[in-house]
Amino acid sequence: MLVWFLFNLYIYLMGLVARNINPFTDFGFKKLFGEEASKDILLDFLNAVLEDEVGEIVDLEYAKNEHLGTTELDRKVVFDIFCRTASGERIIIEMQKFFQSYFKERSLYYTTFAIQEQAIQGEWDFHLYPVYCISLLDFVLRDPEITPESYFHKVKLLETTTGKVFNNKLSFVYLEMPKFNKNANELETKFEKWMYLLRRLEFLERLPEGLQYKIFEKVMSIAELLKLEKTDRQAYEESLKKHRDLKNAMDTQYMLGMEKGRQEGLEQAAIMMMRAGNDIASVSAILGLSVEQLKAVADRLG
């Protein structure tokens, strides 16, 4: 009982700063978007993002996503949900915590599974339902091919001469969450309100005026730390610890890279990540250092 009391006291004190679950953790993302009981939350979010693309989505079902996020690295830095709408569209919603090497190639590779799974044995005319991949990025893309000021990117297959959509069966939406800095009184659309809520949720005490929708009230109710059951609280704490370990390592990489040079910064970040229990292959993919370089770093650590 004493342990449980101290645990609740810790949650309460933490709540003086962080009142709600962090949606950028594995637990938080799945709790808000990946459970049958919160399917209406996912529906509302998808309609806010894809309204101009598919019209109103009235229902959906969760589908198996065994092809998505199959590597050790993906399981640590990418959380994904695969669903189908009542009219057949396939939608992948993923939360990416950190930039990976070959980010765009990875995004394309995993999304094609949602196309391949539509194949029918025997006679088939190659009819396909549209596939949408929505990526919530907890980092800023450093890509010369995108508009630096924009946080909302839509990518499609275009005919380059006319600039018109050549095929509408594959679409990507990338949301750079750190770039969204509008205040509550500046929000105009439901999409912007969703962006604000996700960015501020962890420390949000109450819904601002203009965000007092029933669906957002449900988000707040589910996310409140003090309302979590004991097992959920423990699972969240573990998820939050992993999130902070990785984030701390990546922040250290950036700071040390600025102060002492990129290579030394990368090596220091690698040391922190390996001490936190990350394997060499995962660290290599995140930081861009070779396995040989990382083995040399590990050898120096003893």
C-alpha positions in Angstrom: 0.0 0.0 0.0 2.9 2.4 0.8 4.4 1.8 -2.6 1.1 2.5 -4.3 0.6 5.6 -2.2 4.1 6.9 -3.1 3.5 6.1 -6.7 0.2 8.1 -6.7 2.0 10.9 -4.9 4.7 10.9 -7.6 2.1 11.1 -10.3 0.3 13.9 -8.6 3.5 15.9 -8.1 4.5 15.3 -11.7 1.0 16.4 -12.7 1.9 19.9 -11.3 4.0 20.2 -14.4 2.7 17.5 -16.8 -1.0 16.9 -16.3 -1.7 14.5 -19.2 0.0 11.7 -21.1 2.5 12.7 -23.8 0.9 11.8 -27.1 4.4 11.4 -28.6 5.1 8.3 -26.5 4.2 4.8 -27.7 1.6 4.5 -24.9 0.1 7.9 -25.4 -0.2 7.6 -29.2 -1.9 4.1 -29.0 -4.1 5.2 -26.0 -5.5 8.1 -27.9 -5.7 6.7 -31.5 -5.3 2.9 -31.4 -8.0 1.5 -29.1 -11.5 0.6 -30.2 -13.0 2.7 -27.3 -11.3 5.8 -28.8 -12.0 5.1 -32.5 -14.2 8.2 -32.6 -11.1 10.3 -31.7 -9.2 8.8 -34.6 -12.2 9.4 -36.9 -12.4 13.1 -35.9 -8.6 13.5 -36.4 -8.6 11.9 -39.8 -11.5 13.9 -41.0 -9.7 17.1 -40.0 -6.6 16.1 -41.9 -8.1 14.4 -45.0 -11.4 16.3 -45.4 -10.3 17.9 -48.7 -9.1 14.5 -49.9 -11.8 11.9 -49.2 -14.8 13.8 -47.8 -16.2 12.7 -44.5 -15.1 9.4 -43.1 -18.1 7.9 -41.3 -16.5 4.7 -40.0 -13.3 2.6 -40.0 -11.9 -0.6 -38.7 -8.4 -1.3 -37.4 -6.4 -3.7 -39.5 -3.4 -5.8 -38.8 -0.1 -4.0 -39.4 2.4 -6.8 -39.1 4.2 -5.4 -42.2 4.7 -2.0 -40.7 7.5 -1.1 -38.3 9.1 -4.6 -38.4 12.7 -3.6 -37.5 14.1 -3.1 -34.0 14.7 0.6 -34.8 11.1 1.1 -36.1 9.7 -0.3 -32.9 11.6 2.3 -30.9 11.1 5.4 -32.9 8.0 4.8 -35.0 4.5 4.0 -33.7 1.9 3.1 -36.4 -1.8 2.3 -36.8 -3.3 0.7 -39.9 -7.0 1.1 -40.6 -9.6 0.9 -43.4 -12.5 3.2 -43.9 -16.0 2.0 -44.7 -15.5 3.0 -48.3 -12.3 1.1 -48.7 -9.5 3.7 -48.3 -6.4 2.4 -46.5 -4.9 4.8 -43.9 -1.6 4.5 -42.1 -1.2 6.9 -39.1 2.3 6.9 -37.7 4.1 8.9 -35.1 7.9 9.3 -35.8 10.0 10.6 -32.9 13.3 11.1 -34.7 14.6 11.5 -38.2 16.0 8.3 -39.7 18.5 7.8 -42.4 16.6 7.4 -45.7 13.5 8.8 -44.1 11.6 9.3 -47.4 12.6 5.8 -48.7 11.4 4.2 -45.5 8.1 6.0 -45.7 7.6 4.8 -49.3 8.6 1.3 -48.5 6.3 0.7 -45.7 3.3 2.4 -47.3 3.5 0.1 -50.3 2.4 -2.8 -48.1 -1.0 -1.2 -47.9 -1.1 -1.4 -51.7 0.2 -5.0 -52.0 -2.3 -6.4 -49.4 -5.1 -5.4 -51.7 -4.0 -8.0 -54.3 -6.6 -10.7 -55.1 -5.7 -14.3 -56.0 -6.6 -15.4 -59.4 -8.2 -13.0 -62.0 -7.7 -9.4 -60.8 -8.1 -6.2 -62.7 -5.7 -4.3 -60.4 -8.4 -2.1 -59.0 -6.9 -0.4 -55.9 -8.4 1.7 -53.1 -6.5 4.8 -52.3 -3.8 4.6 -49.6 -2.9 7.5 -47.3 0.0 7.7 -45.0 -0.2 10.4 -42.3 3.1 11.0 -40.5 3.1 13.1 -37.3 6.8 14.1 -37.0 8.2 15.1 -33.6 11.1 16.7 -35.4 11.8 19.2 -38.1 12.6 18.0 -41.6 15.9 19.3 -42.9 15.1 18.9 -46.6 15.9 21.5 -49.3 12.9 20.3 -51.3 10.3 21.5 -48.9 9.2 25.0 -47.8 11.0 25.7 -44.6 8.1 27.7 -43.0 5.5 25.1 -43.7 4.6 22.4 -41.2 1.9 20.7 -43.5 3.2 18.7 -46.5 1.1 16.8 -49.0 3.0 14.5 -51.4 1.4 12.8 -54.4 2.3 11.2 -57.7 2.3 14.1 -60.2 2.8 14.5 -64.0 5.7 16.9 -64.0 4.7 18.8 -67.1 1.2 19.7 -66.0 1.6 19.5 -62.3 -1.6 17.5 -62.1 -2.1 14.3 -60.1 -1.1 11.3 -62.3 -2.5 8.7 -59.9 -4.5 9.3 -56.7 -3.9 5.9 -55.2 -0.9 6.8 -53.1 -0.7 10.0 -50.9 1.5 11.1 -48.1 0.8 13.7 -45.4 3.7 14.9 -43.2 3.0 17.1 -40.2 6.1 18.7 -38.6 4.7 19.1 -35.1 7.5 21.4 -33.7 6.8 24.0 -36.3 3.2 24.5 -35.3 3.3 27.5 -32.9 -0.1 29.2 -33.2 -1.7 30.4 -30.0 -5.2 29.4 -29.1 -6.8 32.7 -30.3 -5.2 32.2 -33.7 -6.7 28.9 -34.5 -9.2 28.9 -37.4 -9.8 25.3 -38.7 -10.5 22.0 -36.9 -7.2 20.8 -38.2 -5.3 23.6 -36.6 -7.2 23.0 -33.3 -6.1 19.3 -33.5 -2.5 20.4 -34.1 -2.7 22.8 -31.1 -4.2 20.1 -28.8 -1.5 17.5 -29.7 1.3 20.0 -29.2 0.0 21.3 -25.9 -1.7 18.2 -24.5 0.9 17.1 -22.0 0.8 20.4 -20.0 -2.8 21.5 -20.8 -4.9 22.2 -17.7 -8.1 22.9 -19.5 -9.4 23.4 -23.0 -9.2 27.0 -24.2 -12.2 28.7 -25.5 -12.8 27.6 -29.1 -11.6 24.1 -28.4 -14.5 23.0 -26.3 -15.7 20.2 -28.5 -17.0 16.9 -27.0 -14.3 15.0 -28.8 -11.6 17.1 -27.3 -13.1 16.8 -23.9 -12.9 13.0 -24.4 -9.2 13.4 -25.3 -8.6 15.3 -22.1 -10.5 12.7 -20.1 -8.5 9.8 -21.5 -5.2 11.6 -21.3 -5.4 12.8 -17.6 -2.7 11.2 -15.6 -4.6 10.9 -12.4 -7.4 8.9 -14.1 -5.1 6.2 -15.4 -5.4 2.7 -13.9 -2.4 1.3 -12.1 -1.3 -0.9 -14.9 -1.7 1.9 -17.5 0.3 4.3 -15.3 3.1 1.8 -15.0 3.1 1.2 -18.8 3.0 4.9 -19.4 6.0 5.6 -17.1 8.0 3.0 -18.9 7.0 4.4 -22.3 7.8 7.9 -21.1 11.3 6.8 -19.8 12.2 5.3 -23.2 11.0 8.5 -25.0 13.1 10.7 -22.7 16.2 8.5 -23.1 16.1 8.7 -26.8 15.2 12.4 -26.9 18.0 13.2 -24.5 20.5 11.3 -26.6 19.4 13.1 -29.8 19.4 16.5 -28.0 22.9 15.8 -26.8 24.0 14.9 -30.3 22.8 18.3 -31.5 24.3 20.4 -28.7 27.7 18.6 -28.7 27.7 18.7 -32.4 27.4 22.4 -32.3 30.0 22.9 -29.6 32.6 20.3 -30.3 32.2 19.2 -33.8 29.8 16.9 -35.5 31.8 13.7 -35.1 32.4 14.0 -31.4 28.8 15.0 -30.8 27.6 11.9 -32.7 29.9 9.7 -30.7 28.8 11.1 -27.4 25.1 10.6 -28.4 26.0 7.0 -29.4 27.5 6.4 -25.9 24.3 7.7 -24.2 22.0 5.6 -26.4 24.0 2.4 -25.9 24.1 2.9 -22.2 20.3 3.3 -22.3 20.1 -0.2 -23.8 19.8 0.6 -27.5 21.6 -2.0 -29.8 24.3 -1.0 -32.2 22.1 -1.5 -35.3 19.5 0.9 -34.0 22.0 3.6 -33.0 23.7 3.3 -36.4 20.4 3.9 -38.2 19.5 6.9 -36.1 22.8 8.6 -36.0 24.2 7.6 -39.4 27.4 6.2 -37.9 28.7 2.9 -39.3 28.5 -0.3 -37.3 32.3 -0.4 -37.3 32.5 3.2 -35.8 30.1 2.3 -33.1 31.9 -1.0 -32.2 35.0 1.2 -31.8 33.1 3.5 -29.5 31.8 0.5 -27.6 35.3 -0.9 -27.2 36.5 2.3 -25.7 33.7 2.1 -23.2 34.9 -1.3 -22.2 
